[in-house]
Amino acid sequence: MSRLEKSLWISQRIMGVVFLVAGLTKIWDPVLFFWEAVMPAQVFVGRETVEMVAKLALLLGPMECLVGLALLVDWKPRIVVPIGSVMMIFFIAITAHAWHRGMGESCGCFGTLVERSPVEAMVENFLMLGLLVFSWWGLRRRSVARWAWGRWVVLVGGLVSLTVLGFRYMPERDRIAGSDLQVGDYLKGLSLLDTDIDLTQGAYLIELFSPNCHYCQAAVPKLNVWAADPEVPRLIALSQYPKDHPVSAQFKMQFRPRFTIATISFADFKRLTHAHGYPRLAYIVDGVVVRVWERHAFPSLAELRKL
């Protein structure tokens, strides 16, 4: 095997691993991927069909597994490599649009497994596209392995990935219908983008709010009282606006909040407020939701002290 053939062999297998890991990540926690898919789906369809499109996007995980396995066992590369290249171009377009819209705080093919900025994700995607194009270019310059069992690896792998997706999705589908902030839920994949606070360790009150929301603004005096009380769990307000955003700066100047405000991604804010609006309040212990209050039924100070 020449150096060129070795390089082509390695590049194709690298992309096979990438597609397989990316697909497994989406399959293993399909609800988180659903909410990541909602935001870019809004670009192409109206609000009335965005959830249907995001649910259809769940099939992307098994599809990536199929492409990854086919690349690894060299099954029909003249068909699979172009398909993988087209998929990567699509991912680049989605990432670029999210970056342009300011929705790319956590991008990339691997969901919450590895988080990176839009710039890092774009560089990563172009490198992977380069490997695929190189593999595509080299198809006529190398021999294709004729493995009789390659077809069965791809077929069985596809069926297994679809089965796992079904078993992982069905018990968790209420996290889509009624938001991803319900009693008993574990706050999976929730990253605070501008602070080192770890919500999976310790007890916290978290408030989902928007600095330009009238109800959220009216709740600030009450929240300031809670934040100053040593018997109340630490209060963390979560907003989709970065700290340096003009809306955030105006809110802090006008209302003088005494509690910590942290930024979460647009997708996380959407999934935690879906079908309920905001502000929302939750009491969490080690990342598990213990209580949830809606904006019209916030607890009293006495109730919070009992927590």
Number of C-alpha atoms within 10 A of each C-alpha: 9 8 8 12 16 11 16 22 19 15 19 25 21 18 23 26 17 18 28 23 19 22 26 19 20 27 28 17 18 24 24 23 23 21 25 22 21 21 20 19 20 16 13 11 13 11 12 9 12 19 21 13 18 20 18 12 18 21 17 17 25 26 19 25 29 25 27 29 25 27 27 23 20 22 24 15 21 14 12 18 27 15 13 25 19 14 16 20 15 12 19 20 13 20 24 18 15 19 19 11 10 12 19 23 19 24 23 23 21 18 19 20 12 10 17 17 13 21 15 13 22 20 12 16 19 15 12 20 21 15 21 25 17 16 27 21 12 16 15 10 12 15 10 14 12 11 11 9 11 18 16 12 16 21 14 12 18 20 13 14 22 19 14 15 21 13 13 16 18 11 9 15 14 13 19 19 12 15 18 25 24 19 14 12 15 18 18 15 13 19 21 18 16 12 11 9 12 13 20 16 12 13 20 21 22 22 24 23 25 21 19 12 12 10 15 18 17 11 14 16 14 12 19 16 13 22 20 13 13 9 14 20 20 18 23 20 21 23 22 21 21 17 16 8 9 11 14 18 14 13 16 15 9 9 14 12 17 16 17 13 24 20 20 23 22 19 23 23 22 20 22 23 19 17 12 13 14 20 23 23 23 22 22 25 18 15 20 22 21 18 16 19 15 16 18 10 10 17 13 10 15 10 10 16 13 8 12
